[in-house]
Amino acid sequence: MGRSGADIRPFFEALGEDGRRALKAVVMDMNGGYEQEARRQCPHVEIVFDLFHIAANYSRQVVDRVRLDEADRLGKNKEGRRLIKGSRWLLLRNRQNLAPGQEVRLQELLAANHALATVYILKDDLKQVWRHTTHADALSFWQAWHRRAMESGIRPLRDFAHHLEGRLQGILSHCRWPFHTSLLEGINNKIKVIKRMAYGYRDDAYFFLKIRAAFPGNPP
């Protein structure tokens, strides 16, 4: 699927007028084209922004950017630059998924670099917004997180926080509609594996049969 509103238009058309009218909420990433199309097709619908995609964007736009900036700041300190540049997956991986010994390396890295420690801690804290079940609690936690981000003085973090502030309604909507796209992401990844293992299919019909066989419990 592409990234424009036109790419998801067939979904809404397939729902029909009654289906679109019955739709209450739509969960998605912060793709502007998707959001515009959803609001055009269903003006009444509530948009819910998915944690998985926001966390992934944070990792790319904040953690990775700060990591490279900090490596550049070290200039001729080759050992320090090498240590920070080689820490990408250490910083992006969830703490509970660290291999034995990596926790110590992570703690040493964060203790040695204030900017990396700040963006790493705020990465985990941002996820806490989605763990609140009431609008008031989620809003209060968000406001505290946003204030810390803006006061950090770290430009990529401040820019990201400012961008999220403009999409806050879709973030807080999870309290009313606790939806996520993890099932869909899992299905998409499985389909990619099927295609990669076969090095592509010349027959589309057979490819779709393989997909159906991989998900026998799902209705056609």
N, C-alpha and C positions, 0 to 999 in steps of 0.2 A: 504494500500500500504506500502511496505517496504521502506528501506532507501538506497538500493543499486542501481547501474546503471541497473542491470538486471531487477529490478522491473519496470522501466519505458521504458524498451526496447520494449515491445509490442505496446506502443503508437507510437513510431517512425516507427515500422514495419507496423502498420495499416495505416500510412500516405502514404506508398508506396514511390517509388523513386521520382516521380513528386511532391508529397506533401512535402517531406523533402527538395527538392531543392527550393520549393516556400517559405519555412519557413524563416523568416527574423530575428526574435528575440524570445527568450524564457525567461519567468520570473520564478524565483525559489528562494528557500532559499539557503543558502551557503553550501549546501550539496555537498561534493566533488564527490561522486558517480554520482549524477545527472548531475553535470557539465561535468564530463569526458564523460559520455554517450552521452550527447547532442552534445559535440564537436566531438565525434567519428562518430555519425550519421550524423551530419550537420556541417562540419568544417567551413562553412561560417557564421554560425548563431551567433548573438550577445546575450550574456548572460546579463540579467537584474536581479539584486538582489533586492528582495522585502523588503520594509521598515518594514512591520509587523514582519517578522521573525528576522531581525536584532535588532529591538527594543526589542523583546522578549528575544533574547540572551543577550542583554545588561542588561536587568533586572535581569536575572539569574546569569550571569557571573560577573557582576560588582556591581550592587546595592545590591543584596543579599549577595554577598561575602564580600563587605565592611561593610554591616550592621552587619554580624556575627563577622568580625574582630574587629570592634569597640566595640561590646558587650564584646568580650574576653579581649580587652585592659583595660576595666574598672575593671577587676579583682574582688575584694571583694565588689565593690559598687553594691550591689544587686538591689537597686532601679533604678540606671542608666542602668544596664544590662537588667532589666525587661522592662524598657521603650523602649530601642532600639530593643530588640528582639521582642517586641510586635508591632513594627511599620512596619512590612513587607508589609501589604496590603496598608498602608498609603503611603508608598514610591513607590509601584508598580502601584497603580491606577493613571490614568490620572487626572490631577488637576481639569478638568471640571467635573469629575465624583465623586468628593468628596461629602460626605454627609454633611448636615449642622453641623457646629462645627468642622469638621475635618480640615478645612483650617487653623484654629487657632492652632490646635495641630501640624500640619505639619510645620508651620512657627516657632513654639517654638522648635521643634526638629531640624530643619535645622539651627536655630540660635545658638543652643547649641553644634552642632557637625560640624566642618568644612569639614571633609572628606565626610560625608553624603550629606552635602549641595553641595559640588563640583560635586559628581557623579550624584546627582539629577538634578542639573542645566544643566550639560552636556548631560544628557539623553534627555531632551527636546530640547536642541540645536542641537543634532545630527539629529533629525527628520527634522530640517530646511533644511538640504542638499537636501532632496527630494522635497522641495517646490520651488527650483530654476529651471527654465526652460531652461537656457542656460548652456552649458558645462563650459564656463569661470566663470560664477557666482558660479556655484555649486562647481567647483574646488577651487576657492578662499575661499569660506566659509568652505569647508572641510579642507583646509590647516590651516586656523585659528583655527578650532576645534581641529585638530590633534595636533597642537602646544600646545594648552591649556591642552590637555589630557596628553601629554608627560611631560609637565612642572609641573603637579600636584604632582608628587612624589607618587601617589597612584598606587601600583603595578597592581591590577586587571584592573584598568582603562588603564594604560599604555600597558598592555598585549593585551587588547581588541583593542585599537587603532592601535597597531602594526599589529595585525591580519587583521584588516580592510584595512590597507594601502596596503597589498598584494592583496586585492580584489577590489581595487579602480575602476578599469575599469568597473566592473559589477555594481558598485554603481552609477557611473556617467552616465551609459547607460540609466538611466531613463529619462534623458533630451531628448534623441532621441526617446525612446520608453517608454512613461509614463504608463506602465502596472503595475498591482498589482495582488495579489492572493486573495483579500478579498472575491470575489464572490465564488471562489473555497472553501475557508475556511468555508464560511457560509453553502455551500452545504454539506461539510463533517460533520460539526457539526449537521446539521439537520438529516443526515443519522444516526449518532451516537444516537441521541435522539430517533429516530424511533426504532432502534434496542434495546435500553435500555428499552423503554416503553413496548416492547413485551417480554422482557427477552429472546431475541433470537428467530430465526425462524428455524424450522426444514426443511422447504421447501424453497430453494433458489429462486425458480421462484416466489413464493408469496412475498418474501422479496423484490425482484426487482420491482414487481408490486406496492408495497407500496411506494417505492422510486419514481417510475414514477408518482404516484398519488400525491405525495407531490410537484412535480415540473411539473405541467401540461403544462406550456408554453414552456418547453424545447423540442426540437425535439428528437425522439428516436435514 
